[in-house]
Structures are given as C-alpha cells and as structure tokens.
Amino acid sequence: MKQKTGLMLFSVALGTFMSALDASVVNVANPVIQAYYNVPLATVEWVVTAYLIVVSSVLLFFGRLSDLYGQKKLYITGFVVFTIGSALCGLSASIGILIGFRVLQALGAGMMFSTNSAIITHNVPADRRGRAFSVNAVSVAVALSTGPVLGGWLTSAFGWQSIFYINLPIGIIGITAAMRYIPTDKHKPAVSMDIPGSIMIFAALFMILLALEQLSADISAPTFALMMLSGLFVAWVFIHYEKRSKHPILNLKLFRIRVFSASLAAAVFNYMAQYIMVFLVPFYLQTVRMYTPAMSGLLYMPMPLAALITAPIAGFIADRADTRILSSVGMGVMAAGLFLLSRLEVDTPNSYIIIAMAVTGFGSALFQTPNNSAVMGSVPAVSRGVASGMLATARNIGMVFGVGLSGTLFTLFAGQAPGQAAEGIAGLIAQKASFIYALRLTFIVASSVAVAAMAASLTKGKASLPDMLKKAE
C-alpha cells in the first residue's frame, strides 16, 4: 500500500488498539479496584458494565453524526474525549466518580468505533480494502494478547491507576497522527439530525443491553422481562417513527440489501459464540485446573495470536475472492474449535487446550475481515457512518448477549448435573464434575451459534467487494 494510506491506517488502528487494550486491562485490575475502594463486587462490576452498555447504545447515533458532519472530525473528537476520560479515571476519588468517567470514556470510544470502518472504506480502494480491514483486526488481536499481561504488570508495579494513565501517551500520539494523516472530510450536505430517533434508539438499546448484561447476575425474571419488553417496545416505536422521518438516523432501506443485513446477523452470532467462550474459559482454567491468572492468560493467548497471524491473510484473500465463502469457512472452523473446547475434562492436556483455542481464533479472524468488508462495501457512501455504527453495534450486542447467555446456560446446566449432594472430597470431585458437565453443554450451544453465523453468512449472496461497491455507488 502507499505510504499515505499506511499512515492513515496506523492512525485508525491506534485508536482501535487503545480502546481494546483498555477493556482488557480493566478486567484484570477489577479485584484491585474493589479492594482499593472497599466496595462489593456487584458495584465494581459497573466499571466494566457501564462502559460496555453506554458505548453500545451510542454507536448508531455517532455513526449518523459522522455521516452528516464528517468521520475525521468525530474520530478525533472521540480520541480526545477518550484520552481525557482516561486521565480522569486515574484521578477518581470514589468508585462512583470512576464509573462516571468510564461513561465519558465510553462516549469517546463510541465516536471512534462508529467511524473507523467508514474512514477505511472512504479512503482505501476497493481492491485493497480487505487488507486495510485486516490492519484493524491485527490491532485488536495485539491488544487482546498483550492486555492481560500488561494490565497485570502495570497494576502490580504502579497501581491500578496506571492502566488508565497508559492511555495518555498513546492518545497524544494517536490524536496527532489522526489530525495529520486522515484525509480531510468532504463537504457534507446540510441535513438536520434526527434527535427524537436518536433518543429512542439510545433508550431501546440501553434497556435491552442492560437486561442482557444482567442475565449472568441475580436478576429476577419479572425485572428482566420488564426491561427487555420496555426496550423492545421503544425499538418498535423507533422503527415506525423512522419510516416516516424525513432524515432518519437509520435508513431502514439498508436492510433490504441482503449482503448488509445477513452480514450484520452473522456478526452478532459470531461475537455471541466467541464471548460465551471468553466468559467461561478463565473460570475453567482457574476454578477447575487451579491455574494462576498469569498461567490462565498464557493459555488464553493462542486465540488472539492465531487471529493476529490469520487476519492479514484473510484480508489479502478477501480482496480477490467471494467474501461469502471465506467468512462462512471461518465460522465453520470456529464452530469446530468451540466443539473441541466442549470436550474439555478435569485433566485435559494443555496442548489440547492450546490447539482448541488457536483453531477458534483462526476461524474468528478468517470470518471477521471479509465480513466487515462486505458490510461496509454494500452500502452507499452517504450511509457508511451508519453502517460502521451498525457493525460496531452488532459486535457489542453479540458480546453482551454471549456473556449473559453463557452465565445463564452454565447455571442452568450445572443445576441439572448429577451428584451435587455429596460432601467433603467426594463433594469437591462432584463440584468439578458438575462444572465440566455444564461447560460441555454450554460450549456445544456456542458451537451451534457459530454454525448459525455460518448459515447467515452463506445467505448473503455471492459478491466480491469490488462488485458490491459498484452496486452501492
């Protein structure tokens, strides 16, 4: 690729890297944050939950905002907000203030997440776009593989505040690079923002995602039903309002594009399956195998490392092949990896775990780059910000639903396991057997969800990225 394009991709990848790194290092530091503020676990969980729900709820709004006022402007604004939010998180005097500044971080991350794919699509030729998207995928893989190790080291050596302060130098470099290397936005048409629609979609997503997020907690069935039904009702009102809106925040006609709608559905299923696994594997490694967090992190790393190696290859192939076939093969491989994980035992060799994690990561990376390219290449240029926001929203909905579903299914299956009344040594053995029983069934569900993603990917039709771009424009 040309040097100018490479520097632009570096600017976008750096923001993606910082956001992904921040999520993984915060998870590692949560026990230390809990002890520092002396608060219950349920309270400190909101350091993660508030960030995830808010960033998921604002993606579509910021995607539309970027279509109207420019992707570069919003991306840089997001970078600035995220960096300032990071500094303020480190200075927080109470857990409530920390959660509040995590919301500020989420707003900045939402601006970056909702524009990065659109910036790439606007500024990279169609025949090189797969490789361009693979750069973003690599940045996420690097962040996920280094995050637990870096977060643990920073927290141990400099305190939990350092996991936020590390974003300051990255942010300064990223903001400077974005201002210099991302091309200036073209003149945008003078169109008013759909404020009522923006409020409704935020409220709908917030209630639905909050309900899903609490699935793994002790939420009562009536409360869950109330939140979910309220969110779905607001979403129904939003859809009917958007059909009549002169300048809708979400052009519902985009969903008539089969490549767009099927690829988004596949993305939701992909991340749902992936995060069922991401949620449960650490518990297996630390509760059943009694490994330290550091050892657990090492056994988890084959997944992001496999993605790191695979993403550029997938991007190169995606520029030349049918994205439907490549992404479908990727989900088939991921389903196989999750099925391998469903065969875990109390004494499964580490080599087996490493291979199963690597296969899962390989399949996920093989899917994501061509699928992202298909989504962004299937829509007209004026809707790329919304498409980028929708892609990020699909990812976050899948993540939240995967974690919630994972906890719910695991609890359900564990309650059905035989031999739980035993005590002493026999009771401990029974507990581990119960864990393995529930783990196996939950991973089989995850593998089935991955197969659903493969089916959705196959239905999007045969089209290469250049072909889709010609049709869209």
VENJO-V801786 format. One record per residue. N is the residue number from 1. PHI is phi in degrees with one decimal (NA if undefined). PSI is psi in radians with two decimals (NA if undefined). BURIAL is # if it has 24 or more other ideal C-beta (glycine too) atoms within 12 Angstrom, else .. Layout:
# VENJO-V801786
n->{N N}
phi->{PHI PHI}
psi->{PSI PSI}
burial->{BURIAL BURIAL}
This chain:
# VENJO-V801786
n->{1 2 3 4 5 6 7 8 9 10 11 12 13 14 15 16 17 18 19 20 21 22 23 24 25 26 27 28 29 30 31 32 33 34 35 36 37 38 39 40 41 42 43 44 45 46 47 48 49 50 51 52 53 54 55 56 57 58 59 60 61 62 63 64 65 66 67 68 69 70 71 72 73 74 75 76 77 78 79 80 81 82 83 84 85 86 87 88 89 90 91 92 93 94 95 96 97 98 99 100 101 102 103 104 105 106 107 108 109 110 111 112 113 114 115 116 117 118 119 120 121 122 123 124 125 126 127 128 129 130 131 132 133 134 135 136 137 138 139 140 141 142 143 144 145 146 147 148 149 150 151 152 153 154 155 156 157 158 159 160 161 162 163 164 165 166 167 168 169 170 171 172 173 174 175 176 177 178 179 180 181 182 183 184 185 186 187 188 189 190 191 192 193 194 195 196 197 198 199 200 201 202 203 204 205 206 207 208 209 210 211 212 213 214 215 216 217 218 219 220 221 222 223 224 225 226 227 228 229 230 231 232 233 234 235 236 237 238 239 240 241 242 243 244 245 246 247 248 249 250 251 252 253 254 255 256 257 258 259 260 261 262 263 264 265 266 267 268 269 270 271 272 273 274 275 276 277 278 279 280 281 282 283 284 285 286 287 288 289 290 291 292 293 294 295 296 297 298 299 300 301 302 303 304 305 306 307 308 309 310 311 312 313 314 315 316 317 318 319 320 321 322 323 324 325 326 327 328 329 330 331 332 333 334 335 336 337 338 339 340 341 342 343 344 345 346 347 348 349 350 351 352 353 354 355 356 357 358 359 360 361 362 363 364 365 366 367 368 369 370 371 372 373 374 375 376 377 378 379 380 381 382 383 384 385 386 387 388 389 390 391 392 393 394 395 396 397 398 399 400 401 402 403 404 405 406 407 408 409 410 411 412 413 414 415 416 417 418 419 420 421 422 423 424 425 426 427 428 429 430 431 432 433 434 435 436 437 438 439 440 441 442 443 444 445 446 447 448 449 450 451 452 453 454 455 456 457 458 459 460 461 462 463 464 465 466 467 468 469 470 471 472 473}
phi->{NA -66.3 -60.0 -61.7 -66.1 -61.8 -68.0 -64.1 -64.3 -61.1 -63.1 -72.3 -64.7 -66.0 -66.4 -62.9 -60.8 -63.2 -65.4 -68.0 -62.5 -61.0 -63.5 -74.2 -73.2 -65.5 -58.9 -66.5 -86.1 -55.2 -61.0 -69.2 -62.4 -61.0 -67.8 -62.7 -93.5 55.4 -124.3 -66.0 -59.9 -60.4 -76.1 -68.9 -61.1 -70.4 -62.0 -90.1 -62.3 -60.4 -62.1 -66.3 -69.3 -66.1 -62.6 -70.0 -79.1 -102.9 -61.3 -67.6 -60.1 -69.9 -61.9 -67.2 -60.9 -70.2 -64.3 -85.1 -120.4 115.1 -66.6 -62.1 -58.8 -71.8 -62.9 -65.3 -58.6 -62.2 -60.8 -65.2 -62.2 -63.2 -66.3 -63.2 -60.1 -62.9 -61.7 -68.7 -59.7 -65.4 -93.8 -61.1 -89.8 -147.9 -66.2 -64.8 -65.6 -60.2 -62.1 -61.1 -74.8 -66.8 -64.0 -61.6 -57.8 -62.1 -63.0 -64.7 -64.1 -61.9 -63.7 -72.6 -62.6 -81.1 -119.5 -62.1 -67.4 -66.6 -61.1 -62.6 -62.9 -67.3 -113.4 -121.1 -57.1 -57.8 -76.6 -123.9 -71.0 -60.1 -65.4 -64.5 -66.2 -66.8 -62.3 -63.5 -63.4 -64.3 -63.1 -67.1 -62.0 -63.4 -63.0 -69.6 -80.1 -94.1 -55.7 -60.3 -68.5 -63.9 -62.6 -62.9 -67.1 -62.6 -63.0 -69.6 -85.6 -127.4 93.2 -64.8 -60.2 -66.7 -69.2 -91.8 -66.6 -63.0 -74.1 -65.8 -64.4 -62.9 -63.1 -62.9 -63.8 -65.6 -63.6 -62.4 -65.6 -65.2 -62.4 -88.9 -107.9 -80.2 -57.4 -64.0 -64.3 -74.7 -60.1 -101.8 -66.2 -78.8 -124.9 -74.0 -82.3 -82.1 -67.2 -58.3 -63.4 -62.6 -65.0 -66.9 -70.1 -64.2 -63.0 -63.7 -64.4 -60.9 -68.6 -65.9 -68.8 -63.2 -62.7 -65.7 -62.1 -84.3 -58.7 -82.6 -99.5 -90.3 -88.3 -75.4 -60.3 -63.3 -65.6 -60.3 -63.3 -63.2 -65.2 -66.9 -66.3 -63.7 -63.3 -66.7 -65.9 -63.4 -63.2 -63.9 -63.7 -59.6 -61.5 -67.4 -67.5 -65.0 -62.9 -103.0 -73.2 -71.8 -129.2 -67.9 -68.6 -129.2 -76.7 -64.9 -65.8 -60.0 -73.8 -75.9 -78.4 -61.0 -60.3 -64.8 -68.1 -68.2 -67.6 -64.9 -61.5 -62.8 -63.7 -59.6 -64.4 -58.7 -71.9 -62.9 -62.6 -63.5 -85.1 -61.7 -69.6 -59.7 -71.1 -90.1 -56.8 -58.6 -66.6 -61.8 -67.6 -94.2 -90.9 -88.7 -86.5 61.7 -80.0 -71.5 -56.0 -64.2 -66.1 -61.5 -62.7 -66.2 -74.7 -80.9 -60.3 -54.7 -67.3 -66.0 -67.2 -63.1 -65.5 -59.9 -76.7 -79.2 -55.0 -63.5 -66.3 -62.8 -64.2 -63.8 -68.7 -62.0 -73.1 -125.8 -127.3 -70.2 -63.2 -61.5 -65.7 -62.9 -68.1 -67.6 -60.9 -58.4 -70.1 -64.3 -64.5 -63.6 -59.9 -64.7 -62.5 -67.7 -66.8 -59.5 -67.9 -71.4 -97.0 -62.3 -124.4 -64.1 -121.0 -59.4 -59.4 -61.1 -61.6 -66.4 -60.6 -60.9 -64.5 -63.3 -66.0 -65.7 -62.1 -62.5 -65.2 -61.7 -65.0 -61.9 -67.9 -64.6 -82.3 -66.4 -61.2 -65.9 -68.9 -61.8 -62.8 -64.8 -60.8 -72.2 -84.0 -92.9 -113.0 -63.2 -58.1 -69.8 -112.9 -69.8 -63.9 -63.7 -62.5 -63.1 -64.7 -65.1 -63.5 -66.9 -64.9 -59.3 -61.3 -70.7 -62.2 -61.3 -63.1 -64.5 -64.5 -62.9 -64.9 -63.3 -65.5 -60.0 -64.1 -66.6 -64.6 -62.2 -62.9 -62.7 -68.8 -64.3 -69.0 -94.4 -70.3 -77.7 78.7 -85.3 -83.2 -67.2 -126.0 64.4 -60.7 -61.9 -65.7 -64.0 -62.6 -65.3 -62.6 -66.3 -64.4 -64.3 -61.3 -63.5 -58.2 -68.1 -60.9 -60.8 -65.5 -66.4 -69.9 -65.5 -61.9 -60.1 -64.0 -66.3 -64.2 -63.7 -64.7 -62.5 -64.1 -63.7 -64.0 -63.0 -65.0 -68.4 -82.4 -77.8 94.6 -87.7 -162.7 -84.0 -60.6 -57.3 -62.7 -66.1 -65.0 -62.8 -67.5 -71.1 -110.4}
psi->{2.72 2.71 -0.72 -0.74 -0.69 -0.73 -0.62 -0.77 -0.63 -0.73 -0.74 -0.74 -0.55 -0.70 -0.71 -0.75 -0.80 -0.75 -0.78 -0.69 -0.73 -0.72 -0.75 -0.65 -0.54 -0.68 -0.70 -0.63 -0.12 -0.75 -0.65 -0.72 -0.69 -0.79 -0.64 -0.77 -0.16 1.00 2.82 2.78 -0.68 -0.53 -0.80 -0.39 -0.45 -0.26 -0.61 -0.80 -0.79 -0.73 -0.86 -0.77 -0.75 -0.81 -0.61 -0.58 -0.37 -0.06 -0.77 -0.70 -0.84 -0.55 -0.78 -0.67 -0.67 -0.56 -0.58 -0.64 -0.06 2.27 -0.73 -0.80 -0.80 -0.64 -0.82 -0.72 -0.76 -0.71 -0.76 -0.82 -0.75 -0.74 -0.78 -0.74 -0.64 -0.79 -0.74 -0.58 -0.76 -0.44 0.02 2.30 -0.24 2.88 -0.59 -0.74 -0.70 -0.79 -0.70 -0.74 -0.40 -0.59 -0.71 -0.76 -0.74 -0.66 -0.75 -0.76 -0.64 -0.69 -0.70 -0.81 -0.61 -0.13 -0.35 -0.73 -0.64 -0.69 -0.78 -0.80 -0.70 -0.57 0.04 2.28 2.61 -0.63 -0.05 0.14 -0.58 -0.77 -0.62 -0.77 -0.49 -0.47 -0.75 -0.73 -0.68 -0.71 -0.65 -0.77 -0.73 -0.75 -0.74 -0.59 -0.53 -0.37 -0.95 -0.71 -0.85 -0.74 -0.76 -0.73 -0.81 -0.78 -0.73 -0.70 -0.64 0.02 2.83 -0.45 -0.49 -0.39 -0.37 -0.65 -0.44 -0.38 -0.31 -0.94 -0.64 -0.75 -0.75 -0.77 -0.78 -0.73 -0.77 -0.78 -0.70 -0.75 -0.59 -0.67 -0.34 2.20 2.60 2.46 2.49 2.84 2.29 2.55 2.58 1.60 2.39 2.65 2.45 1.47 -0.84 -0.75 -0.67 -0.76 -0.74 -0.76 -0.58 -0.83 -0.73 -0.87 -0.69 -0.83 -0.73 -0.80 -0.63 -0.73 -0.78 -0.70 -0.61 0.00 -0.66 -0.07 -3.01 1.04 2.40 2.69 -0.75 -0.68 -0.77 -0.80 -0.70 -0.82 -0.77 -0.81 -0.63 -0.78 -0.74 -0.62 -0.78 -0.66 -0.69 -0.76 -0.71 -0.80 -0.77 -0.61 -0.74 -0.55 -0.48 -0.13 2.44 -0.67 1.32 2.61 -0.53 2.00 1.82 -0.30 -0.36 -0.54 -0.16 -0.28 1.92 -0.68 -0.74 -0.94 -0.73 -0.65 -0.66 -0.75 -0.74 -0.66 -0.74 -0.84 -0.67 -0.91 -0.50 -0.87 -0.74 -0.72 -0.26 -0.76 -0.79 -0.63 -0.68 -0.57 -0.80 -0.64 -0.69 -0.82 -0.66 -0.51 -0.75 -0.83 -0.22 0.57 2.69 2.80 -0.65 -0.78 -0.67 -0.70 -0.67 -0.68 -0.36 -0.48 -0.51 -0.51 -0.99 -0.54 -0.70 -0.68 -0.67 -0.71 -0.65 -0.63 -0.82 -0.63 -0.76 -0.68 -0.71 -0.77 -0.65 -0.48 -0.21 -0.16 3.03 2.04 -0.49 -0.84 -0.81 -0.82 -0.60 -0.73 -0.72 -0.77 -0.54 -0.74 -0.74 -0.70 -0.69 -0.73 -0.72 -0.60 -0.67 -0.70 -0.43 -0.18 0.19 2.51 3.12 -0.53 0.50 2.31 2.55 -0.56 -0.63 -0.76 -0.77 -0.78 -0.78 -0.72 -0.71 -0.72 -0.74 -0.79 -0.67 -0.81 -0.73 -0.78 -0.63 -0.49 -0.82 -0.80 -0.92 -0.56 -0.75 -0.71 -0.68 -0.76 -0.90 -0.51 -0.14 -0.12 2.73 2.74 -0.61 -0.21 0.22 -0.56 -0.77 -0.74 -0.72 -0.73 -0.71 -0.68 -0.78 -0.64 -0.75 -0.73 -0.82 -0.64 -0.76 -0.72 -0.86 -0.79 -0.66 -0.80 -0.81 -0.78 -0.65 -0.87 -0.71 -0.84 -0.73 -0.78 -0.73 -0.85 -0.63 -0.61 -0.33 -0.11 2.52 2.78 0.44 -0.16 -0.14 2.74 3.00 -2.50 -0.74 -0.64 -0.70 -0.75 -0.71 -0.66 -0.77 -0.68 -0.67 -0.72 -0.82 -0.71 -0.87 -0.67 -0.77 -0.86 -0.68 -0.69 -0.52 -0.69 -0.76 -0.72 -0.66 -0.65 -0.67 -0.64 -0.65 -0.67 -0.68 -0.73 -0.74 -0.70 -0.65 -0.44 -0.11 -0.11 2.78 2.01 2.32 2.87 -0.83 -0.67 -0.74 -0.65 -0.70 -0.72 -0.68 -0.56 NA}
burial->{# . . . # . . # # # # # # # # # # # # # # # # # # # # # # # . # # . . . # . . . . . . # # # # # # # # # # # # # # # # # # # # # # # # # # # # # # # # # # # # # # # # # # # # # # # . # . . # . . # # # # # # # # # # # # # # # # # # # # # # # # # # # . # . # # # # # # # # # # # # # # # # # # # # # # # # # . # # . . . . # # # # # # # # # . # # . . # # . # # . . # # # . # . . . . . . . . # . # # # . # # # # # # # # # # # # # # # # # . . . . . . . # . . # # . . # . . # # . . # . . # # . . # . . # # # # # . # # . # # # # # # # # # # # # # # # # # # # # # # # # # # # # # . # # # . . . # . . # # . # # # # # # # # # # . # # # # # # # # # # . # # # # # # # # # # # # # # # # # # # # # # . # . . . # . . . . # # # # # # # # # # # # # # # # # # # # # # # # # # # # # # # # # # # # # # # # # # # # # # # # # # # # # # # # # # # . # # . . # . . . . . . . . . . . . . # # . # # # # # # # # # # # # # # # # # # # # # . # # # . # # . # # # # . # # . . # .}
